[in-house]
Amino acid sequence: MTTEPTPGSAIPLVEAPHGRTAALALLTFGAFVVGTGEFAIMGMLPEFAASLSLSTADAGYAITAYALGVVVGAPLITILGARLSRRELLLVLYVLFAFGNLLSIAMPTSGLVEVARFITGLPHGALFGISALVAASMVERNRRGWAVGRVLSGIAIATLVGAPFSTFAADHFGWRVAYLLIGLMGFVTFLGVLRFIPADTPNRKNSPLREVKALGNAQVLLTLLTAAIGFGGMFAIYTYLTSVLVHITQVPEWGVMAFMVLWGVGMLAGANVGAWLVDRNINLAALLALGGSAVVMVVFASVLHTVPALALDVFLVPTFVNALGPALQTRLMDFAGDAQTLAASLNHSAFNIANALGASLGSVLLAHNYGYGSLGIGGAILSVGGLLVYLLAMLLLKHSAGQSATA
C-alpha cells in the first residue's frame, strides 16, 4: 500500500489545460448540477405525485430509489472503473447521470421512474469523490481543504438555488421539464470536463480489487462510520422541517421558503468555514463540527415556537454539520493509500446512509408521539455518536504512532 506523503514533502501539482480557476469552477458547477438532481424532487414531490396518481408517501419511494443507487453505485462503479483515469471516469459518470435524468422523464409509470432514479443515483458518490480528488491534486497540500470545500460548496448552492428553481419549474411546467433541464446541464458538465479537467494518466494494469484490498485501513473505515452517523442528525431535522414550520411554528407559506433559503445559506457557510478550518487543523475542524452540531440540535428542541430563535438555529444546524464534509473528505485522502478513489466515493455513500438513518430516526420518534422537539434530541445523539467514533479514530492513531515510536 502506498503511503501519504508527509506535509513537508514536495508533491507535483496537476496542471489544468485552461487554468486551475476554470477547472475548480467547472467541478463546483458539476457538484451543483448533481446536488440539484438529488434535492429537486423533495420540493416538487406534490406535483410529481399528482402527475403519476400517487400519494405523497408512495411518491417518496423515488427518493429512496435514488439514495439506494448512491449507496450501491459508489463502490460498484469505482471498482469497475479502476483502470480508467479520473478524467475518463468523470466523463463516463456525467453521461450516466445525464442519461438517468432523461430516462426518468421518459418513463410512463411510477415503478419505471423509480428504476430510472436508481440508475441516476449510481454515479452520484463517485462523481463527488473523484471531483474532490481532482480538485486536491491541483493545489498545494496545505490548501486541500480549501479546494475540496470549494467543490463541495456546489451541493450547498444546489439547496440554495437549484432545488428552489426546480420547484418553480415543476410548478409551472411540470416535473419532467425540471429533470430535462437537469439532464441537459449534466451534458454541459460533460463538455466542461472535456475542456477544463486535466487528462491524467490511467493505470491500465490496475486490478479492480486492488482498491478494495487497500480499504483495510481502520482509519478509513472509522472516518466513513463517522460520516454515516455524524451527518444523520441534520437529516432528522431537515426531513421534517417543513412540517415543523407549518404545524408548530405556524409560519406563512413565504416563511417556509425563507427558512429553506436560510438552511441553504447555512450549508454554504459550513462548507466554506469547514474548508478554512481543515487547512489549519483537520481534527479541530471535525470536533467542532460534531460537537457544535450536537449543541445546536439540542437547542432546536426548545425554540420551535420562537421564530427568530428558530431562524438562527436553522442557520446554525447545517453550518456546523456541513463543516464536517471537507474534514472527512480530506482525512480519507490522508489514509486511503491505494484506495483513494473508492474511499472518496464511499464518503458520499456514507452521507446517504446518514440521510436514511436520520430520516428513519425522525419517523420513529414522531410515530411514538415524542413530538417534533424530539427531532433535535435524536439528531444530537447521532452527532455525539459521530463524535465518539472520530475520537476513537484519533485514539487508535495516537496509540499506533506510540507503538511505532517505541519499535
N, C-alpha and C positions, 0 to 999 in steps of 0.2 A: 504494500500500500504506500502511495506517495504521501509525503508529509507536507503540511502547510509551511511556506517559508516564514522565517522569523521576521518580526516587524522591521528589523534593520536591513533585511536583505533586499537586493535590487531586483525588481520584477519588471520585465519589459512590458510596456503598455501596448495594447492593441490599438492600431490607428484606424479610425473610421474613414471611409473614402471621401466623405464631404464634411469632415469635422465631427468632433465629439458632441458639440452642442446639438447639431441636427440629428445625430444618432440617438441621443438621450431623449430629445423631443419626440422622435418617432416611437421609441419604446414606451414613453409615457402616454402618447396617443393610443397606442395599441392596448395598454392596460385600461385606459378609459373606455375603449370600444368593448373589450371583453367584460369589464365590470358592468357596463351598461346592459350588455346582453344577459348578465346574471340577475341584476336587480330590477330590470324593467318590468318583468311580469308581476312583481309584487304590487306595483302601482296600477297596473292595468287588469288585475285579476277579475274585478266585476264584469268588465266588458268582455274579457276572454271567456269567462264562464257563460255569459249570456249568449255569445255567438255560437257556442257549442252545446247549448241547452244543458248546462251542468250547474250543480250547486257550487257555491264558493269553496266548500270543503273538498268536493271532488276535483275542482279545478286546481287545487293546491298540489295534486299529485304531479303536475307538470314541473313544479318547483322541486319536488322530491326526486323526480327522474333526472333533472339537471345535476343536482347535488350528487346523486349516485354515479352519474357519468364522470364527475370530477374525481371522486374517490377512486373509481376503477381506472380511469384514464391516465392519471398522473404516473403511477408505476408502470402500467402496461405500455404506454406509448414511449416512455423514456427507455425502457428495456429494448423494445423493438427497434428504436431509433438510435441505439448505442453506437452504430458505425457511421452515423451522419454527423456532419459538423453542426455547430449550434445554429448557424445561419440557415443551413439546409433544413434543419428540424423546425425552425421558426416558420419557414415558408410552407412546409407541409401542414403545420398546425393551423396557420391562418386560413389556408384553403379549406381545411376540415371545419373550422369554426364558421366561416362564411357559408359553406355548403350546408351545415347543420341548421343555420338560421333560415336559409332559403327553403330547406326541406320542411321546416316547421310550418311555414305559411302555405305550403302546398298540400299538407295532409288534411283530409276531409273529416276525420273522426278524432275524438279525444285520445283514444288509445294510440293511434298513429302519431299524433302530436307529441305524446309522451315519449315515444320511441325516438322521435326527431330531437326532442330536448335532451334525452340521454346522450345521443350522438354529439350534440352541440357541446355538452359538458365535458366530453372526453379530453379535448386538448387544453382545457382551462388551466389545470395545475401546472402542466409542462410549459405553457406559454408564459406564465408569471415567473416560474422558476428560472427558465432559460433567459428570459429578459433581464432578470436581476443579475445573473452571472455575466451576461454580455456587458451590462452597464458597469459592473465592478471591474471588468477586465480593461476598461478604457481609462481608469483613474488610478491615482496612487493609492497604496494600501490604506493610508490614513484618511482617505476620502471615500472609502467604500460605502460607509453608512449613508453619506450624502447621495451617492449615485443610486443606491438601492431605494432610499426614501423617495428620491425624485421619480423613479419609475412607479413605485407603489402608490404615490400620490394620485396616479391616474384612477385608481379604484375609488378614492375619496371624491375626486371630481365627478366620477360616474354617479355617485349617490347625490351629489350636489346639483349637477346639471343634466347628465344623461338620462337618469331614471325619471325625473320630473318631465323632461321634454318628451320621453317615450310615452308617459302617461297622457300628455297633451295630444300627441299624435294618435294614440289609440282612441281617446275620447272623441276626436274629430274625424278620424279617417279609418279607424279600426286597428286592432292589434296586429293584423297581418302587415299593414303598411309600416308600422313601427319596426317590426322584425325585418322587413325588407330593407329599411334604411340601415339597420344594424348589420345585416349581411353585406350590404354594399360597402359599408365602412370597413368591414373585415377584408374585403378585396382591396380597398385603398391601402390598408395597412400592409397587405402582402406586397403591393407595388413599392411601398416605402421601404420595406425590408430589403428588397432587391437593390434599391438605390443607395440607402444610407447605412446599412449594417455591414460591418467588416466581414469579409469572406475568410473565416478561419479554416485551418486545415483539419479535415476529418481523420479519424483513426479507423481505417477500413479493417484493421486486424482486431479491433476491439470485440471481445465476446459480449453478447447481450447479457450474460450472467455476471460479468465482472463487477458491474456497479452493485448488483445485489449482494455479492460476497463482501464488497467493501463497506456495506452498511452495518457490519458487526460492531461498530464503534458505539459504546454505551452513551457517549456524549451526544451523538447524533440522535439516537433513539429517545433520550431524555428531553432533548430540545424539541423533537416532534411531539412528544407527550405533553410538554409544556404548552405548545400551541393548541393541541386538541382539547385541553382542559381550560387553559387560561383565557382563550377567546370566547368561551361559551357564555360567560356572564353577559357580554354585550348583546348576544342574540336572544338571551332570555328576556331582556328588556325590549330590544328593538322589534321583535316579532309581535309584541302586544302593545307597542307604544300608542298606536292609533286608537286602540280600544280604551287605553288609559285616558287619553286626551278627550275622547268623546264621552265616555261614561262616568269618569271620576272627576277630572279637571273641568270638563264641560266647556271646552273652548269652541269657538265657531269654526266653520269649515276652513276659512282662510288661516285660522290659527293653527290648525293641524298641519297645513302646508308650511307655515312659518317654522314650526317645531322640526319638521323633516329637513328643512334647509339648514336649521341650526345644527342638527345632527350631522349633516354632511360637512358643515364648516368645522365641526369638532374632529371629524375623521381626517380632514385635510390638515388641520393644525397638528394632530397627533403624529401623522406620517412625517411631517417636517421637524417637529420637536424631537421625535424619536430618532430620526436620522442625525440630527445635530448632536444628541447625547451619545449615540453609538460611536461616533468618531472621537469621542473624548473618554468614555468609559462604558464599554458594552454591558458589563454586569450591572452597573448602576442604572443604565437605561432600562434594562429588563426588570430590575427590582422595583424601581419607581413606578413603572407602568403597571405591574401586577399589584403592588401594594396600594398605589393611589386609586386604581380602579375598584379595589375592594372597598375602600373608604367611601367613594362617591356613590357606589351602588347601595351601600347601607343607608346613605343619606336619601337616596331615591325613594326608599320606602316611607320616609317621613315628610316628603314635600309634595305629594300628589295633589293636594288641594290648594297649593300656593303657586300661582302662575310664574312670578318672577324667579322664585327659588327653583322651581321645576325646570324652567328655561336654562338657568345656569347649570343645573345638574345634567340636563340633556346634552349640553355642550361638553361638559367635563367627562362624562362616561366614555364616549367614543374617542375623546382626546387621549385619555390615559390608555385605553385598550389598544388603540391603533398605533400608539407609540411603541408597542411591543413588536410590531411587524418587522421593522428594519433590524432590530436587535437579533431576533431569532433567525432571520434570513442570513444575516452576516455571520452569526455564530455557526450556522451549518457550513458555510464556506471554510471556516477555520478547522472543522473537524471531519468533514466528509471524505477527504482524501480522494480516492478514485471514484467516489460516488457523488461527485459534485452535482451533476445534473439531476440524478434521481432524488437526492436529498432535498435540493432546492424545489423540485416539483412536488415532493411529498409534503412539504410545508403547507402547500395550499390544499392538499387533501386533508391534512390535519385541521386546517381552518374550516373546511366544510363539515368535518366531523364535529367540530365545536359548534357550528351552526345548528346541526341536528340535535346535539346534546343540549344546547341552551334552549332551543325551541321546545324540545320534549320535556325538559325540566319545568319550564314555564307552564306547559299544558297540564302536567301532573299537579303542580301546585294549585292552579286555578280549578282543576277538576275536583280537588279535595277541599275547595272553598276556603283556601287560605287568604284569598284576596289579592288584588294587584300589587299591594305593598310587598308581598312575599317574593315577587319577581326580583326586587333589589337584593333581598337577603339571599335568595338562591343564587343569583349572579355573583354576589360577594363570596359565597362559598366556593364557587368554581374558580374565581380569581385567586383565592387563598390556596386552593388545590394546585393551580398552576405555579404559584409562588413556591410552594413546598417542593414540587418536582424540580424547579430551577435551582433551589438551594441545595437539593440532593446532588444535582449535577455538579455544582460548584464544589461541594464537599468531596465528591469522588475524584474530581480533577485535582484538588489540593492534596488528597491522600496519595494519588498516583504520582504526582510531582515529588512528594516527600519520599516515596519509595525509590524513585529514580535517582534522587539526590544521594540516598544512602547506599545505593547498589554499588 
